[in-house]
Amino acid sequence: MKIYTVGGAVRDELLGLPVKDHDYVVVGATPEEMVKQGYKPVGKDFPVFLHPQTREEYALARTERKTAPGYKGFVFHTSPDVTLEQDLARRDFTINAIAKDEVGKLIDPFGGAADLEARVLKHVSVAFAEDPVRILRAARFAARFGFAIAPETLLLMHRMVEQGEADALVPERVWQEFARGLMEKMPLRMFGVLLECGALARIAPELNAYLESENAPYPSLAALDAAAQANAPLEVRFAALLRVLDPLAVELLCNRLKVPGECRDLALLAARHANAIADALNLDARTLLELFDTTDVWRRPERFGLLTDVALIGESDARETRSRLERTLKAALGVDAGAIAKLASDPEQIRINIDAARLDAIRHVLKMH
């Protein structure tokens, strides 16, 4: 029995990056032998075991065979005679198909180390085309490392899209990869790759239509890069990506991908109100109050703060605009709505009185500055 470190741990070590998780492949062992040595079986589709002390994952070397469309249509085969090279051959990219033995020697049958040096993502074999998730992973890794996609790999990805493999991707998995890619250092790179290979038209046609309509590469999406540079949270980055779209397009895209509520709501608010927020220096008191009302700031002031972040990313007068919004909102939030409500019994009159008090508070602040 031989044990090898594989995949991302080897790749990141060669890149000089922190190694967060270790994955191991075991060659020449049976499940029974693993259990006898104290490993705990946890794999459902194929034998994976937890180390008795470290709790790290150890997988038996395996091969796989495509049996149905989509990323779940595989049958896995494990046995003691499956070699390390056979196991590495089923992986997606050469940079992820490098192993290291127990004394630190690299096993690199597909030239992954050289591709790391060249900063290129290249598929290991034509079996890459059997799993459509690898299209999304290619785009995400491009966003993480800034690597180029090898021409032959990009061509293969394009063929996969034409053959309908991307259509087999389930919304939850697309969103999972989108969310991870959005949190990488260069998130726009992910969407550039998906646009180039044709996959974006299948999984996010609304965003694809916008990008294809632009004369220059992504001019209106600089906000996403700025959000990444500011280390913004996921919902801000997602809203920054979609703020340029029509609200209906945002709603359709979010519904299709089953986007979580917090991300969906902020993206819709950004599509509807980001331009008004960015123009807050030119808004009068009544228009500011209407903006606060329509964004439900009274119940969700923290969300309005995130919305302001989205709207003001990259704006030259962001500091002055934010100050105006914060001052007027603080004044409006300072109105004692409960006390005003006690002075009238008609619900509509109560609403009118509260609005009037908030409007006066905003006007007072604007006169002071």
N, C-alpha and C positions, 0 to 999 in steps of 0.2 A: 504494500500500500504506500502510495506517495501523495504528498499534499503540496499544492501550489497556490500561491496568491495570484489572483487574476483580476482582470477588468479595471474598474476605475481606480482602485488603490494603486496599482502599478502605474497606470497612466498619470495620475496626479503626482506621484512621487517623481516620475521622470520629468514632469513639468515644474517641479519645485513647489508644488502647491500643498497645502495641508491635507492630510489623508483623514477623512472623517470615518469611513466605514471600510472594513476589509471583507472581501469575499474570497472563499477558498473552493478549489476543486480537488476532489479526492479521486485518484486513479488507482484501479486495481482492487477495489473493495466492494463488498456486498452490503446491503442494508443490515443484514444480520450481524456482520462483523462490526459495523458502526455502533449498533446498539450494544453489543458485547463490550465495547470499549467505553461505554458511558454516554455516547451521544444520544440526544433526544430527537426523534423524528418529528418534523413539522410540515414537510411538503405535502401538498395535495395532488398536484399534477405529476411531480417527479420527486425522487428522494432528496430531501434537504434535511440537515441535522444541525442542532445547536450544540456547540462545544460544552462539555459538562462544567467548565470553569468560566470561560470568557463569555459564553452565550452567543458567540459569533457564528455565522452560518457557514456550513460546509456542505457542498452539493456534490453528489456523485457525478463523475464525468458522464455526459450523455450526448446523444445525437437526436435530431428531430426530423419529422417528415410531415409535409403539408398534406392535409386531408380535406380541407374545406376552406371557403373564402374567409377573409377577415383575419384578425390577429389571434383568435382563439382556436383556429382550425388546424391544430398540430397534434401529432402523436409523438411522445418522447420515448426514447429507448435508453436504458442504462444497463450496464453489465461490467464486470471486471475487465473485459477485453476492449472497452472503449478507450481510445488513446487520448492523451492531452491535446494533440493536434486536431483530432476529430471534434473534441469539445470546443476548442477555440474557433474552428471553422464555421460553427453555427452562429457566431456572434456578428453584430452589426457592422462595426467599423474596425479597421486594422488597429487603430489606436486603443481599442478596447479588447483586442485579441492578443494581448501580451501577457505572459505568465512569468512568475518568479519562483524558483524552487527554494527549499529550506535553507540553502547556503547563500542565497542572493543572486544566483545565476539567472539571467533572462532567457526565456524561451519565446522567440518572436518569429514564427514561421511565415507571417504575412507582411513583414516589413513595417510594423506599426511604429517602431521607434523612429525610423526614417521619416514617416509621415508626420510624426510629432514635430520633428525638426523642420519639416517643410510647411508646417501649419496647414495641413490639408485633411479633410474628412474623405476617406475612401472606403467603399464597401469591401467586405472580405470575399464574398462570392456572390453569384447570381441568386443564391437563396435569400439574399437581402429582400428581393422583390416579393417574397412570400408573406411578409408581415408589414401591413400598411402603417403601423405605429412608427416604423423606422423612418418614414418620411418626416413625421413630427419630431422625432429624436434628432434627425440630421439638422433640422432647422433650429432646434433648441441648443444643440451643441455649438452650432455656428454662432448663436447669440452668446453663449457662455465664453467660448475661447476666441471668437473672432476668426476662426479658421475658414478657409475657402472650401467649397465643395468641389471634389474632383470632377472634371467634365464627364467622365464615364458614369460616375455615381449620379450626377444631376440628370443625365440622360435616362438612366434607369429609373429614377424617381418620376420623371416625366412619363415614361412608358407605363409605370404602375398606375398613375392617375388616369391615363387614357384607357387602360384596361379595367377601370372601375374599382381597383383595390381601395382607393381612398373613400369610396362610397360605403365601405363596410365598417368604417370607423364609427364607434358609438359616441354620442354626444359627451358622456361623462369622461371618456378617455381623451377626447379632443380638448375639453376644458382643462383637464388635469395637466396636459402638456402645455397648453396656452399659459396657464397660470404659472407654471414653473419657468417657462421661457420669458414671460413678462418680468420675472424677478431676477433675470440674468443681467450681466453688465451691459450688454448691447441688445436690448430686446427688439429694436427695429430690424436687426439682422435676421431674426427669425421670420418675420413677415415678408422680408425681401426674398428669402429662400423659398417660402411657400408660394409666393406670387410667381417666382421664376419657373418653378416646376409645375405650376398649374393647380396645385392642391388647394390654394386659398379660395379659388373659385368654387370648389366643391364643398368646403367646410365653413367658409365665411364669405358668401358671395357679395354681401353688402359692403364689406370692407374691401374686397377685391375690386368691385366696381369703382369705388372711390379712388383707389390707388392707380388703377389703370387709366382713370380720367385725368390724372395729373401729368403735366408736361415735364416737370422735373421730378427726380426721385424723392417722394415722400416730403414735399416742402412743408405741408401743414401738420406733419406728425413730429416735428422737432420737439413738441411738448413731451412726448414719450421718452425721448432720450434725456431731456432735462429732468424728468421725474426720476429716471434711473440714476442719474448723477447725484440727485438730491437724496437718494436712498428712500424714496417714497414707498408707502405700503402698496400692496397689490391692488386694492380698489382704486387708488389714485392713478396708478399706471394704466389700469384698464380703462378708466374714464378718460384719461389723457389720450389714449389711443382712439377712442370712439367719439370724442367730443365734436369732431368735424363732420360726423354723419347726421343725417336727418333722424329725428327721434323715432320715427316709425321703423327705420332701418335698424336702429339700436335695439328696439324692442324685438324685432324679428330675430336678430342674431342671438340675443340673450335667451329667447325662448327656445331656439333650436339647440343651443349648446347647454341648456339647463344651467345657466350661470347662477351662482349663489346670490341670494337676495341683496346683500350689502353691496356687492360689485354691480349688480344689475341696476339697483336704485340710483347709485351715484353716477353711473354712466348715463342713465336717462336724464337725470337732473343736469348733468354737464351739457348734454346735447341740446337741452331746452334753454338753459340759463347761463352758460359759461360766457357767452358774448356780452350779456347784460352786466354780469359781475365785472368783467374786464373793463367795461365802460362806466363803472360806478362813479368815477370822478365827474361825469357829466349828467348824472341822474339827480332829479330833484327829490324832495322829501317824500312826496306821494309815491313816486315810482320806486323808491327804495323800500317803502313799506309794502308795496305790492310784491316786490321781489322777495322780501322776507316771508310774506304770507304764502306765496306759491311754492316756496321751498320748505315750508313747514318748519321754519327755524325755531318757533316757540317750543315745539316738542323735541326737536333734534338739532340743537345748536352745534353739537360736535360734528354732525354730518355737514352742516353748512361750512364749518371750518375746512373740512376736506374738499368740499366743492370749491371753496375759494382757492385752495392750493391748486386744484386742477385748472381753474380759469386763469390764474395769474402766472402760471409757469411760463417763463420766457418773456413776460411783458416788461418793458423798460420802466414803466411807472408802477411796478408791482407794490413797492413799499408804501407809496403814497395812497394807492388805491386800497390796500389792505387796511391802512390806518383809518381811512374814511369809513370803511365798512365796519370795522371793529368799534369805532366810537359811536356810530349811529345805532348799531345793533345793541351795544351795551345800554344806551339810553332807552331804547325801546323795551329791552328785557327788564329794565328797572321799573317799568310801570306796574303798579300793583293791580293786576287784573281781578283778583279776588275781591279787593275792597271796592272796586268800581262796580262789580257784579251785584253787590249788596244794595246798590242805590237804585236798581231798577228790577222789575219782575219779568218784563218781556224779553225773551232770548235775543230777538233781533235788535232791540234797543241796547241791550248789554253789549252786543258785538260792535254796534256803531260807536258806543261810548268808549270802549276799549281801543278801537281803531283810532278814534279822535285823540285820545290821550297819547297813544304811541306816536301818532303823526306830530303832535305838538312837541314831544320829546326829541324826535329826529330833527325837526325844524330848529329847535333851540340849539342843538349841537352844531348844525350847519351854520347858524348865524355866528356862533362863537369862534368858528374857524373859517 
